[in-house]
């Protein structure tokens, strides 16, 4: 009995050895180029894995690899005939103070569009972007303390991203 208690204490004391580990970024080729629809399709699985990694891995982890992964994904998204992302920054409540969060927003939108291509409704797409940003911000000690992001974090924690997104889109319409 005591041995099991010791094992539980060890694993609880070192969460980074169990649950706290984050997946490694997928291996991104040193060089890549896409010129045809087939070229883009060939790398679709790698792009999906990389976007997923960007969406779930906290900002402070593997910063250099995150930058490389972001460049890879953004270049693929910019030229892919398979996906078209149009985002109006006036719909992004965080953009003015935290423009770098737009990358995470785009990752969330792209993930939704690639996983559920029939879900092209603006509310769903923007909601996926907001959810990704909120999830990553909630994991950041620095960003989670920013007053401007508190309404988004509160909506995320209460599972009210859909309502938050509706309000953000509605504010655009009243400007």
N, C-alpha and C positions, 0 to 999 in steps of 0.2 A: 504493500500500500504506500509506504513512504517513497519508494522508487518512483511511482507514478506521480506523486505530488512534486517530487524533485524535477521530473521531466516537464511538467506543466509550468512550474516556476521558471525553469530555464527558458522555455519558449516564450513565455509572457514577458520575461525580462529582456529578451532580445528579439523584438518584433521584426527588425530588419532582416533577420535570418529566415523568417517565414513569410508572413503576409506582407511585410513592408518592402519586399523587393519589387522593383519595377522591371518590366520586360526590357530587353535590349532593343535598341533601334534596329530595324531591318537593315541589312547590308545594302548600302546604296552604291551603285557602280561609280568608279572614279570618273568615267566619261559616259555620256549618254546623249543621244540626239533622236528627235522624233520628227519625221517629215511626212509620214503617211498615217492614215487611220489605223493601219495594221501595227505600225510602230507604237502608237499610243496604246492600243489594245494589248500588245505584248507585255507592257509594263503595268497593266491595270492592277494585278494582284499585289505587286510591290508597292504601288502608290496607295492602295487601300490599307495595307499593313502599316505603311509609314504615316498616313493620316491618322489612323487609329492610335499609333504610338504617340504622335504629337498631341492628340486630344486627351490622353489619359496620363501622360507623364508630366509631373510638376515642372514648373519653369526652371528651377535651380538645378535640375538633374541633367547631366550630360549636355551642358550649354553649347559647346562647340558642335556636337553631333546634332543637336536640335536645330542649329543654324543651317547646317548642311542639309538636313532632312527638309527643313522649311523651303530652302531654295529649290530642291529637287521637286517637291510637291507643287510649289507655286509655278515653276516653269512648265510642268506637265499640265496643270490646270489651265494655264494661260493659252496653251495651244491645242488642247484636246478637242476634237470634234464631238466627243461623247458627252461633254458636260459644259454648261455655260452658267457662270455665276455672275449675277448682277446685284450689287449691294449699294444702297444709297447711304452714305455716311450720316446723313441727317436722321436716319432711323436708328443709329447706334448711340445709345445713351452715354456710353463711356468714351466715345471716340475723341472728343475735344481734349480731354485731360489725359487719356491713355491710348494714343493712336496705335501703339505696338500691339494692343490686344486684338486689333483687327485681324491679324494673322490667325490667331486662335479661333476667332469668329468664323473666318473663311474655312478653316479646317473642319469646324463643326458642321457648317453648311455643306461642304463637299462630302463629308462622311454621310450625311443624310441623303444627299442626292445620289450618291453612288450605291448606297445600300437599299434605298427605297425610291427608285427613279420615278414612280408614279405620284409621290408625295411632293408635288411642285407648288403647293399652295404657299403663299408668302408667309402666312402665320407659322406654318410648320417649319419652313426653311429658316426663318429668323429665330424661331424658338430653339432649333438645334444649335444655332450659333451662340445664342445667349446662354444656353445650358452648358456648352463647352467652356465659354469664358468664365461663367460662374463657378464651375467645377474647378478649373485651374486657379482662379483667384482665391477660392476658399482654401486651397492647399498652400497658398503663398502667405507666409507670415507678414511680409511687407504690404502686399496689395490688399489683403483682407482687412487691414486697419484703415484703409482709405475711405473717408466719409462718402465720397462720390460714388463708390461702388457698393455701399451698404444696402441700398434698396434692391439691387440685383441679387446680392447675397441672401438677403432676407427672403426674397421670392424663391430662390433656389432651395434654401433650407426648408421652406414651407411647401415645396413642390407646387409653386404657383408661377412657373416660368411662362406658361401659356397666357395667363392674365397679364403678366408683366410685359410680354411681347405685344399683346393686343394694345395695351396702353402706349407703348413706345411707337407703334405704328399709327395709332390714333393721333398722337402728338404731332406727327409729321403732317397729317392731313389738316391740322388746325393752324399750321404756320403759314 
